């Protein structure tokens, strides 16, 4: 059936003209549809059409590409059964397994995740109008000429034949079932009449190369052949056409008419002003740099408050991001708390909903065989309840966490049951008892999932379990409706997956397979979130093209987001994909730059750009697209977004609206924020003011030198570090073990009458150390004991720590007369400083003091890692000073002098590291350390605990990163 149609390309100068052209095409829009990239874009366009055209009595259909197929399917006289994505995946799994049997052994495993990638690849092929046979032919031809006999090539050939065979099997199964997917539907749409045909279509997206949500060659082909479609108008900006789309669209649509859209009611060359920050030297950067994403929103809130914008102005402003998360989550605490009204409407990943995380927690607990961390997360989940609705105190869960860690519980239901039968009787264990009972109940309930079972049964069982153990939602909770909606979607998806597997493919699944399938299922689904009715629009860059705004701020301009990273194809390299018609990265990047340039010129009045330097506390680089801003040539105006003080003040405490005028959640936030102290106060930056003097351990003061805030968290707040659940020992436990082993060895050595370790008794020392080590390791699991044994005693490949200790002593000529092991140094000591002598109160314990026959002593400190930087070291030199004072009366009236101080370091390139390179340096090293010590004590007494590590990389492994708000912004 041939329908005469008019296919036009309407070229527009920029996005304001783009919107006006669409609005003109939609006037009197009976049976007209507009194709947009996303549901959020549809919302923005509908709003714009109302603004430009007045009320929409004959509103056009505003559809995404998927919705267009749904709509066309629904309009067929006899619509075929259309498979859901879940059903397609189940059929594709069965097809892949049957194809895999033909090509066994395959060089890879057919996992459900791989089948998803296969279907993504299949869809892409078919949308690019490739047939399966042609795909196989093209790849085999390309590979055939590059070298048969090569193992890599043979592997690719097998993969290609497997994929082609699986795709054919999938297509056969679809036809056998009388059902269709998007590709079979396209054929039906072209050959069958519709009950209510679509007559006019306005296409406002480009192709898939220029637009991630754009049309493919097969879609363009459909538009040229769809019965009764009379006109297709493609509206596109000049910039996007120039990026390569113009050449391509003429290929997709031969005979395309072209014209420049006539747009009235707009001043020619009207361009927004770029709001730039003022720099210290008076020049202007073109973008604002914030600390992180939260501060970007705070800076915008501050600007709106400073400018005293009216509500009408809020409605004409937009914040534009590439990805909605985490901006949509940050909005209530920033814009909302400042009383800046905002409106958001976007499809977020369902997996980002808190209740979806609860499903993950359940699966994680089973997959890890109930490891301590996973079990504790299960008990702490606010969405789940394994206690018949009663809640367990968080303190009891915390106590259970500590007790299980102390008992070295690493998982396994039978081990937990055994521990419960012999539960300790100490205070923490008693406090943990109620939580233990709930943990046991949860484990018993989940144990059955460890037995492999039919996929449909496993999924249905999971849905039943969740339904039963979702915690009842409290009445009056403002978030209950959203949570309920998410729960309903999750259960519906799980039951849909169970039904798809029961109908099409029902293999036996382990918990790992169940977990992977459920995570993928939730990860693919989106969840429409909408809030507020007016205010600043929070939209992504695709939707922003459709909104009429006066003021736009583009946020999150960092690398890998602007532009987005391309999705990698897991099957073929770029040259092979090119043979199949895949676009080049150059074309994609050119289109992304064109969209960005369009967006810069989209608002009527002003535009501002922000980037940031820390993402989840990790440094990030700004977007390279910012380099293109100057080329757009916008007029500029200098105005401070407030980013320079964003880290030191809370703009949200400055009143904009009286709290009573705000809606409920914003009101609560506003009251809370305005009633609390200013973030500029020194307390928020580690300055607590004078503290009462007290005695400190020298090792704690050494921590202060590494990072004052870490010292504060550890020694003033006494925060405990999270226990680790490693199969091997954590550094703290290993440190204890090594110290205990060497203390025990030297005590036994001395008790046996040995003195100095020399070449002649080295063998005896080795035997004795072996015995001591074996005794210490007896209670450890074999794997862990083996590692520690090798570390201390060495192996045929490398010497152990013991050898380093022995050799260091055997090489020294002066005999040892006595050893003081784990020697306490406590009380008042005199430190010599630049301002004279000063008495300080200290605590410490020297690992080892060897008193030598010449009246000197050797001080030894075991270090598990690298020795500290000598210019920051405290423990060894200060112990040396303190020991000289304490040993004054030891063994008669002899005066013992520090002769040598060494680190025996088990990390770094050298085992034995002296504190001072030569005796002449001794006095200077000790003098500097004493000065450092009193300076540190003074800083502690002044209450100065800024988060300023001596090395920023320290933060990567710091246990207190979660409670530390670092002040530095990538410039340390
Ligand atoms: S995270 Fe960094 S700044 Fe914060 S306490 Fe740890 S080391 Fe100090």
Boltz pocket constraint, residues with backbone or C-beta under 6 A from the ligand:
constraints:
  - pocket:
      binder: B
      contacts: [[A, 706], [A, 707], [A, 708], [A, 709], [A, 710], [A, 946], [A, 947], [A, 948], [A, 949], [A, 951], [A, 952], [A, 954], [A, 955], [A, 958], [A, 959], [A, 960], [A, 961], [A, 964], [A, 965], [A, 966]]
      max_distance: 6.0
